[in-house]
Amino acid sequence: MPLATGQILKERYRIVKLLGQGGFGAVYRAWDIVLERPCAVKENLDPRPAAERQFQREAKILARLDHPNLPDVKDYFVIPGQGQYLVMDFVEGDDLEELLARSGGKLAEEQAVGYAVQVCRALEYLHSQNPPVIHRDIKPANIKVAPNGQIKLVDFGIAKALDSTMGTLSGAQAATPGYAPFEQYGQEPTDARSDVYSLGATLYTLLTGQPPLESIARVKGRTLVNPSQLNPRLSAYREAAILKALELHPDQRFQSAAEFRMALEPSPLPLSLEWRGGARVPTVLVSPPEEVKSQPYTEPIPAQQTLAEPRPAWLWPAGVGVVVVACLLGGIWLLSNVVPPPRTPAPPTLVETNFEPTQAEAESTVMFTSPPAAANTEAGFTPTSQVISTTEISSQLIDDKGVSMAFIPAGEFQMGSQSGSSDEQPVHAVYLDAYYIDVFEVTNALYTNCVQASGCSPPHDTTRYRDTEYAQHPVVYVDWSQAQTYCRWRGGDLPTEAQWEKAARGGLEGKLYPWGDEAPVCTPGAENGAQFTSCDGQTVEVGNFSLNGYGLFDMAGNVWEWVLDWYLDSFYSSSPFENPSGPNSGQYRVLRGGSWVLNGSSLRVAVRNWLNPVSWFDYGGFRCSRLP
């Protein structure tokens, strides 16, 4: 029975109005007598002792949440024999169901996607908690739009902390037809991908004016109507993203809200639609669709993927070749003659080498075999050979853990991009002291050394880490703290954003990519230096992505790389000139470098990406830096 208007709970919360009611409880607008402000009270009607204990465990987790797209949980309590109650901020404004009704049936694409992107950010935060928090009831009615346009994901009535060892509690088995994935009906465990499905269904509704076919009906053989049949003006790549989010099997969906968000934001995407078995299904493109090819790769990438103008490492302007390549020979010679690191830690000394080329050497080329990382032979590594010019030589060192690092000289460079996302602007001059940075991304083999020395914890997912076939692939599934801990074990740190971008540019100014302005191509051995051997976002052995002017490999294309800085969208407009290191605190840490997971769209040097530092994923790694 609903609470009565005027009824006071816990001698503090006066019920003002019933906002909504369902089989498991109700939501009320209330007045906080103590703080003298409105609040929302969520009532869960399950008096069983087990349900009360579960509620208290999960309410404590919800009360710790702090995100701009989530309401704050202010209080929680149990009334024995009656139910459980969450007290949250009351969010002024309309929910998307109300907004949809007033708009005539559907929302404009950019408006709807903008709301969905904000929900993705909220989900990224929820899913990154320990344990992850799964909302489990995402639908238009549970997304409110504040007067300033900011959305709030509300109604945590059936949200639960994910426990892979437990089934879904009977008190949390609610499912909204059209928005609930098949597994939420008790068929399989729910996880973050269940929320991805529900958000995909929500976006489908916002853009077409009707919810998608219920998942149960689809399992029984009925066919989902493609959103473009209901909204012909819908962008093809966004339709593909929605359909991928709505895949019936969780393994076929985006594996995280971050992936979904990145596929929705305006950028050339790896998704397209093909006709298979009489239906259009999302597929990964080998090359951008024609409507994208005509556009330069300068559009902003998903908030998690945005870089700036890289610089060509393979462009040799006539008459300037000696200047461009002068930094390569030392690194090339040393890296191709490096010995494997010792099994026991070596003394903390740096072996530094500087080479001066003869005239003959300056005009020659050599075969460079990459990468000279630890335990290459033992891990069954097959080197990749590349012919490169050696008219420039760079200082190199092998640190005391046996890892090759390239010397980046002190000086100014132009940081940012004028044509990219707003957080990459403006282009501004930055001065950096000299530093070293890893030639390759940290591999599973190298990271294992730290784990075996008890200096690091294993990746969150060890499937690839423990597979010898991935020994020379970048280590992935590591969060920011794990990456920084490894770098400190090596005697350095993660590079700052400025250090990373200068290194990625390789001495080239005003270029889009680490190799120049040529768009990325998925063709091994491409002459423009932008070659790739993997086009599906999967990692490959380090050393397969273009070498740049500082003798660095894989600065774009293999994995996103954690850097030291906290993220601030306006940082480039207020960056210090000398050795900038980002804000002192924040909510997200920055990643740079891009991954082929977005079909090359995120590989520009200036693209800035950000994530909660406790996040980890299958195409995120890192490299380290240190001062001389």
C-alpha positions in Angstrom: 0.0 0.0 0.0 1.5 3.4 -1.0 2.7 5.7 1.7 0.3 8.5 2.5 0.9 12.1 1.7 2.2 13.9 4.8 3.5 10.7 6.3 6.9 11.1 8.0 9.6 8.4 7.7 12.4 8.2 10.3 11.2 11.4 11.9 12.8 13.3 9.0 11.3 12.6 5.5 7.8 13.9 4.9 6.1 12.3 1.9 4.9 14.9 -0.6 3.8 12.9 -3.7 3.8 9.5 -5.2 5.9 9.7 -8.4 5.7 6.1 -9.5 4.8 2.6 -8.4 5.6 -0.9 -9.5 5.4 -4.5 -8.3 8.5 -4.1 -6.1 7.9 -0.7 -4.5 7.4 2.9 -5.3 9.2 6.3 -5.6 8.1 9.4 -3.8 8.9 13.0 -3.8 9.6 14.0 -0.1 10.8 16.9 2.0 13.9 16.6 4.2 12.7 18.3 7.4 16.3 18.6 8.7 18.0 20.1 5.7 14.8 21.8 4.4 15.1 20.7 0.8 13.3 18.2 -1.5 14.5 14.6 -1.9 13.4 11.4 -3.5 12.6 8.3 -1.5 12.8 4.9 -3.1 10.8 2.2 -1.3 11.5 -1.5 -1.8 8.7 -3.7 -0.5 10.4 -6.9 0.5 10.2 -7.6 4.2 12.2 -10.8 4.2 15.4 -10.7 6.4 17.6 -11.9 3.5 16.3 -9.0 1.3 16.9 -6.5 4.2 20.5 -7.7 4.6 21.1 -7.5 0.8 19.6 -4.0 0.7 21.9 -2.8 3.5 25.0 -4.2 1.8 24.2 -2.6 -1.5 22.9 0.7 -0.1 26.3 1.2 1.5 27.9 0.9 -2.0 25.4 3.3 -3.6 25.9 5.8 -0.8 29.6 6.0 -1.8 28.9 6.9 -5.4 29.8 10.3 -6.6 29.3 11.2 -10.3 27.7 14.2 -12.1 25.3 11.9 -13.9 24.1 10.1 -10.8 21.9 11.4 -8.0 23.6 11.4 -4.6 22.3 8.8 -2.1 21.9 10.7 1.1 20.5 8.1 3.5 19.1 4.6 3.7 17.2 2.7 6.3 14.9 -0.3 6.9 11.5 -0.3 8.5 11.2 -3.8 9.9 8.3 -5.8 8.5 7.6 -3.1 5.9 10.4 -2.4 3.5 13.7 -0.8 2.7 14.3 2.9 1.7 16.9 4.9 -0.2 16.9 8.6 0.1 18.4 10.5 -2.9 18.7 13.9 -4.3 15.5 15.0 -6.0 16.3 15.8 -9.7 14.2 18.6 -11.1 13.2 18.3 -14.7 11.5 15.8 -17.0 12.5 12.2 -17.7 13.1 11.1 -21.3 9.8 9.3 -21.5 8.0 12.6 -20.8 10.3 14.5 -23.2 9.7 11.9 -25.9 5.9 12.3 -25.6 6.2 16.1 -25.9 8.5 16.0 -28.9 6.0 14.2 -31.1 7.4 10.7 -30.9 11.1 10.8 -31.4 14.1 13.0 -30.6 16.7 14.5 -32.9 19.6 12.2 -33.4 22.3 14.5 -31.8 20.0 15.2 -28.9 19.3 11.6 -28.2 22.9 10.5 -28.6 24.0 13.3 -26.3 21.8 11.9 -23.6 23.0 8.4 -24.3 26.7 9.4 -24.1 26.0 10.9 -20.6 24.4 7.7 -19.5 27.4 5.8 -20.8 29.6 7.9 -18.6 27.5 7.1 -15.6 27.6 3.4 -16.4 31.4 3.5 -16.9 31.6 4.9 -13.4 29.1 2.4 -11.9 30.7 -0.6 -13.6 34.2 0.4 -12.5 33.3 0.2 -8.8 34.6 -2.7 -6.7 32.4 -4.7 -6.9 30.8 -3.3 -10.1 27.3 -1.8 -9.7 24.8 -2.9 -12.3 21.8 -0.6 -12.7 19.5 -3.2 -14.4 16.6 -0.9 -15.2 17.8 1.6 -17.8 14.9 3.0 -19.8 13.6 6.5 -20.8 11.6 6.9 -17.6 14.7 6.4 -15.5 16.7 9.1 -17.2 15.9 12.6 -16.0 17.0 15.8 -17.8 17.9 18.7 -15.5 17.1 22.2 -16.6 20.8 22.7 -17.6 20.6 19.7 -19.9 22.6 17.4 -17.7 21.1 14.0 -17.3 20.7 12.0 -14.2 20.4 8.2 -14.2 17.8 7.5 -11.5 15.9 4.7 -9.8 18.4 2.3 -8.3 15.6 0.2 -6.9 16.9 -3.0 -8.5 20.6 -2.0 -8.9 22.8 -4.6 -7.4 26.5 -5.1 -6.8 27.8 -7.7 -9.2 28.8 -11.0 -7.5 29.8 -13.6 -10.1 29.3 -16.3 -7.5 25.6 -15.5 -6.8 22.5 -15.7 -8.9 20.1 -12.8 -9.3 18.2 -12.2 -6.1 14.4 -12.7 -6.3 14.0 -9.1 -5.1 16.0 -7.9 -8.1 14.4 -9.8 -10.9 12.4 -6.9 -12.4 12.5 -6.6 -16.1 11.0 -3.9 -18.3 9.7 -5.4 -21.6 11.6 -4.0 -24.5 14.5 -2.8 -22.4 15.6 -5.9 -20.6 18.1 -8.3 -22.2 17.3 -12.0 -22.3 19.6 -12.9 -19.4 17.7 -10.6 -17.1 14.8 -12.9 -17.1 16.8 -15.3 -15.0 18.2 -17.3 -17.9 21.9 -16.2 -17.3 23.9 -14.0 -14.9 23.6 -10.3 -15.6 26.6 -8.0 -15.8 27.7 -4.7 -17.3 26.7 -5.9 -20.8 23.1 -6.1 -19.6 23.1 -2.4 -19.0 24.6 -1.9 -22.5 21.7 -3.7 -23.9 19.1 -1.6 -22.0 20.8 1.6 -23.0 20.8 0.4 -26.6 17.1 -0.2 -26.3 16.6 3.2 -24.8 18.4 4.9 -27.6 16.4 2.9 -30.1 13.2 4.2 -28.5 14.4 7.8 -28.5 15.3 7.7 -32.2 12.4 5.7 -33.5 9.5 6.5 -31.1 8.9 2.9 -30.1 10.8 0.4 -28.0 12.5 -2.5 -29.7 11.0 -5.9 -29.9 11.2 -7.7 -26.6 14.3 -9.9 -26.2 12.2 -13.0 -25.3 10.3 -12.7 -28.5 13.5 -12.3 -30.5 14.9 -15.5 -28.9 11.8 -17.3 -30.1 12.5 -16.3 -33.6 10.9 -12.9 -34.3 13.0 -10.3 -36.1 14.0 -7.0 -34.7 13.0 -4.0 -37.0 16.1 -2.0 -37.8 15.9 1.5 -36.5 16.5 3.0 -39.9 13.3 1.5 -41.1 11.5 3.7 -38.6 13.9 6.6 -38.9 15.4 6.8 -42.4 17.5 9.8 -41.4 19.5 7.9 -38.8 23.2 7.7 -39.4 24.4 4.3 -40.6 27.2 4.0 -38.1 24.9 4.9 -35.2 22.4 2.4 -36.3 25.2 -0.2 -36.4 26.2 0.8 -32.9 22.6 0.4 -31.6 22.2 -3.0 -33.2 25.5 -4.2 -31.8 24.4 -3.1 -28.3 21.1 -5.0 -28.8 22.8 -8.3 -29.7 21.0 -11.1 -27.9 24.2 -12.8 -26.7 26.3 -10.7 -24.3 29.5 -11.8 -26.0 28.3 -10.2 -29.3 27.6 -6.8 -27.7 29.9 -4.0 -26.8 31.8 -5.4 -23.8 31.6 -2.1 -21.9 29.7 1.2 -21.8 32.9 2.9 -22.8 33.0 0.9 -26.1 29.4 1.8 -26.7 30.0 5.5 -26.0 33.0 5.5 -28.4 30.9 4.0 -31.1 28.2 6.7 -30.7 30.3 9.8 -30.7 30.9 11.6 -34.0 34.0 9.9 -35.5 34.7 7.5 -38.4 33.7 4.2 -36.8 34.6 0.5 -37.4 30.9 -0.5 -37.6 28.9 -0.9 -40.7 25.8 -2.9 -41.7 25.8 -5.9 -44.0 23.0 -8.1 -45.2 23.2 -11.5 -43.8 20.4 -14.1 -44.0 17.9 -11.4 -45.0 18.8 -9.0 -42.2 21.2 -6.1 -41.7 23.8 -6.9 -39.0 26.7 -4.8 -37.6 30.1 -5.7 -38.9 33.6 -4.3 -38.4 34.9 -2.4 -41.4 38.3 -3.0 -42.9 38.3 0.5 -44.3 36.1 3.5 -43.5 32.8 3.8 -45.4 32.8 6.0 -48.4 31.0 8.9 -46.7 33.8 8.9 -44.1 36.7 8.5 -46.5 36.1 11.9 -47.9 36.5 13.5 -44.5 39.9 14.1 -42.9 40.5 12.1 -39.7 40.2 15.1 -37.5 36.8 14.7 -35.9 36.7 14.3 -32.2 36.7 10.8 -30.9 34.7 9.4 -28.0 35.6 11.0 -24.7 37.8 8.1 -24.2 39.5 8.6 -27.4 40.7 11.9 -28.6 44.2 12.8 -29.7 45.8 15.6 -31.5 47.7 16.2 -34.7 50.5 13.6 -34.9 53.6 14.0 -36.9 54.8 11.9 -39.8 57.8 9.8 -39.0 58.2 8.5 -42.5 58.1 11.8 -44.4 61.4 12.8 -45.8 61.1 16.2 -47.4 63.6 16.8 -50.1 66.7 18.4 -48.6 65.6 17.8 -45.0 66.1 14.1 -44.8 69.3 14.5 -42.8 67.6 16.5 -40.2 64.5 14.3 -39.9 66.2 11.0 -39.5 69.3 12.0 -37.5 67.8 10.6 -34.3 67.2 7.1 -35.6 70.6 5.4 -36.0 71.6 5.1 -32.4 68.3 3.6 -31.3 68.2 1.4 -34.4 71.7 0.0 -33.9 71.3 -0.5 -30.2 67.8 -2.0 -30.3 68.8 -4.5 -32.9 71.7 -5.6 -30.8 70.1 -5.7 -27.4 70.6 -8.7 -25.2 67.7 -10.1 -23.1 67.4 -8.6 -19.6 68.9 -10.6 -16.7 66.8 -12.9 -14.8 67.9 -11.3 -11.5 67.6 -7.6 -11.0 70.7 -5.8 -12.3 72.3 -2.9 -10.3 70.4 0.4 -10.8 72.6 1.8 -13.5 71.9 3.2 -16.9 73.8 2.2 -19.9 73.7 5.2 -22.1 75.0 5.3 -25.7 75.4 8.1 -28.1 76.5 7.5 -31.7 77.9 9.9 -34.3 77.3 8.8 -37.9 79.9 8.9 -40.6 79.0 10.4 -43.9 78.6 7.0 -45.3 76.4 5.9 -42.5 74.2 9.0 -42.8 73.5 8.1 -46.4 72.9 4.4 -45.8 70.0 2.2 -44.7 70.0 -0.7 -42.3 67.7 -3.6 -41.5 66.1 -3.0 -38.1 64.7 -6.0 -36.3 62.0 -5.2 -33.7 61.4 -5.4 -30.8 64.4 -6.1 -28.6 62.2 -6.7 -25.5 62.9 -9.1 -22.7 62.7 -12.8 -23.3 61.8 -12.4 -27.0 63.5 -15.7 -27.9 62.3 -17.6 -24.9 58.7 -16.4 -25.6 58.9 -17.6 -29.2 59.0 -14.1 -30.6 59.4 -13.8 -34.4 61.0 -10.5 -35.2 59.5 -8.1 -37.8 62.1 -6.4 -40.1 61.7 -3.0 -41.5 64.1 -0.9 -43.7 64.6 2.6 -42.4 66.8 5.5 -43.0 69.7 6.1 -40.6 70.5 9.7 -41.3 69.6 10.7 -37.7 70.7 9.1 -34.5 69.0 9.2 -31.0 70.5 8.5 -27.6 69.2 5.3 -26.1 69.5 3.5 -22.8 68.7 0.1 -21.4 67.4 0.7 -17.9 68.3 -1.5 -14.9 65.4 -3.8 -15.7 66.7 -4.4 -19.2 64.1 -2.3 -21.0 65.0 -0.1 -24.0 64.2 3.6 -23.7 64.6 6.4 -26.2 66.0 9.8 -25.4 63.7 12.8 -26.0 65.7 16.0 -26.1 64.8 19.1 -24.2 63.0 21.9 -26.1 59.7 23.3 -27.2 57.0 21.7 -29.3 53.5 22.6 -30.4 50.9 20.6 -28.4 47.3 20.1 -29.3 45.1 20.3 -32.4 43.1 23.2 -33.9 40.8 20.9 -35.8 40.1 18.2 -33.3 37.9 18.1 -30.2 37.5 21.2 -28.0 39.6 19.6 -25.3 42.6 19.4 -27.7 42.5 23.2 -28.3 44.2 25.6 -28.5 47.5 24.5 -30.1 50.1 25.9 -27.7 53.8 25.9 -27.2 55.2 23.7 -24.4 58.8 23.4 -23.1 59.9 20.0 -21.7 63.1 19.1 -20.1 64.9 16.1 -21.6 63.5 12.6 -20.7 63.5 9.0 -21.7 60.5 7.0 -22.7 60.0 3.3 -23.5 60.6 2.4 -27.1 57.8 -0.2 -26.9 54.6 -0.5 -24.9 55.2 -2.7 -21.8 54.6 -6.3 -22.8 53.2 -9.2 -20.9 56.7 -10.6 -20.7 58.1 -7.4 -19.1 55.2 -7.0 -16.7 55.7 -10.6 -15.6 59.2 -9.7 -14.3 57.6 -7.2 -12.0 54.9 -9.6 -10.8 57.5 -12.3 -10.1 59.6 -9.8 -8.2 56.5 -9.1 -6.0 56.6 -5.5 -7.2 53.3 -5.6 -9.2 49.9 -7.3 -9.1 48.8 -9.5 -12.0 46.3 -7.9 -14.6 42.7 -8.1 -13.6 42.1 -10.6 -16.4 45.1 -12.9 -16.9 43.9 -14.9 -19.9 46.3 -13.3 -22.3 48.9 -12.5 -19.7 49.4 -16.2 -18.9 49.3 -17.3 -22.6 52.8 -17.5 -24.0 51.5 -16.6 -27.5 50.8 -13.1 -26.0 54.2 -12.7 -24.3 55.3 -9.9 -26.7 51.8 -8.2 -26.9 51.2 -5.2 -24.8 50.0 -6.0 -21.3 46.3 -5.1 -21.0 43.6 -5.3 -18.3 45.7 -3.2 -16.0 44.3 -0.1 -14.2 46.1 3.2 -13.8 47.6 2.3 -10.4 49.0 -0.9 -11.7 50.6 0.9 -14.6 52.1 3.5 -12.4 53.3 0.9 -9.9 55.2 -0.9 -12.6 56.8 2.3 -13.9 57.9 3.2 -10.3 59.3 -0.3 -10.0 61.4 0.5 -13.0 62.5 3.8 -11.4 60.3 6.1 -13.4 56.7 7.2 -13.9 54.0 7.1 -16.5 54.7 9.9 -18.9 52.7 13.2 -18.6 50.4 14.1 -21.4 52.9 16.6 -22.7 55.8 14.0 -22.6 53.6 11.5 -24.4 52.5 13.8 -27.1 56.0 15.2 -27.8 57.3 11.7 -28.0 54.5 10.6 -30.3 55.1 13.5 -32.7 58.7 12.3 -33.2 59.9 15.8 -34.0 57.2 16.5 -36.6 55.0 19.6 -36.0 51.5 20.1 -37.1 50.8 16.6 -38.3 47.8 14.4 -37.7 49.5 11.1 -36.9 52.9 9.9 -35.6 53.9 9.2 -39.2 52.4 12.3 -40.9 49.1 13.3 -42.4 48.4 10.1 -44.3 45.2 8.5 -43.1 45.7 5.1 -41.4 45.3 2.1 -43.7 44.9 -1.6 -42.8 47.5 -2.9 -45.2 50.7 -4.5 -43.9 53.8 -2.8 -45.4 52.0 0.2 -46.7 54.5 2.7 -48.2 53.2 5.7 -46.3 54.3 4.3 -43.0 50.8 4.0 -41.6 50.6 0.3 -42.0 48.8 -2.0 -39.7 48.6 -5.7 -39.2 45.4 -5.8 -37.2 42.2 -4.1 -38.1 39.8 -5.4 -35.4 41.1 -3.7 -32.3 42.9 -6.8 -31.1 46.5 -6.4 -29.8 49.5 -7.5 -31.9 53.1 -8.0 -30.9 54.8 -4.7 -30.1 56.9 -3.2 -32.9 54.3 -3.7 -35.7 53.0 -0.2 -35.7 55.0 2.6 -37.4 58.4 3.7 -36.1 58.5 7.5 -35.6 61.3 10.1 -35.7 62.4 9.4 -32.1 62.8 5.7 -32.7 59.5 4.8 -30.9 57.1 2.1 -32.0 53.3 1.7 -31.6 52.6 5.3 -30.6 49.2 4.8 -32.3 47.3 1.8 -33.2 48.0 -1.0 -30.8 46.5 0.0 -27.4 45.4 3.1 -25.5 48.2 4.1 -23.1 47.6 5.4 -19.5 49.5 8.6 -18.8 50.3 10.3 -15.5 47.9 13.3 -15.7 44.4 13.8 -14.3 42.0 14.8 -17.0 40.7 18.4 -17.3 38.8 19.3 -20.5 40.0 22.9 -20.4 43.6 22.1 -19.5 45.1 23.0 -22.9 43.7 26.6 -22.6 45.5 27.0 -19.2 48.5 24.8 -19.5 51.8 26.0 -18.0 54.5 26.6 -20.6 57.2 24.7 -18.8 56.9 20.9 -18.0 53.1 20.9 -17.6 51.8 17.9 -15.6 48.0 18.4 -15.6 45.7 19.3 -12.6 46.6 18.2 -9.1 43.4 16.1 -8.8 40.4 14.9 -10.7 38.0 12.1 -11.4 39.5 10.6 -14.5 43.0 9.8 -15.7 44.1 10.4 -19.2 44.9 7.8 -21.9 46.6 8.5 -25.2 47.6 6.7 -28.3 44.4 5.2 -29.7 43.6 1.7 -30.8 42.5 0.2 -34.1 39.3 -0.7 -32.3 37.8 2.5 -33.8 39.0 1.8 -37.3 41.8 4.3 -37.1 39.7 7.3 -36.1 41.3 7.6 -32.7 44.9 7.5 -33.9 45.6 11.2 -34.2 48.4 12.4 -32.0 46.3 15.0 -30.2 43.3 12.8 -29.2 42.7 12.8 -25.5 40.9 10.0 -23.8 39.9 9.6 -20.2 38.7 6.9 -17.8 38.2 6.3 -14.1 41.7 5.2 -12.9 40.3 1.9 -11.5 39.1 0.9 -15.0 40.7 -1.8 -17.0 40.0 -3.2 -20.4 41.3 -5.3 -23.2 42.9 -2.6 -25.4 44.5 -0.4 -22.7 48.2 -0.6 -21.8 51.0 1.8 -21.1 54.7 2.7 -21.5 57.0 4.4 -18.9 59.2 7.4 -18.8 62.1 8.7 -16.6 64.3 11.7 -16.3 68.0 11.4 -17.2 
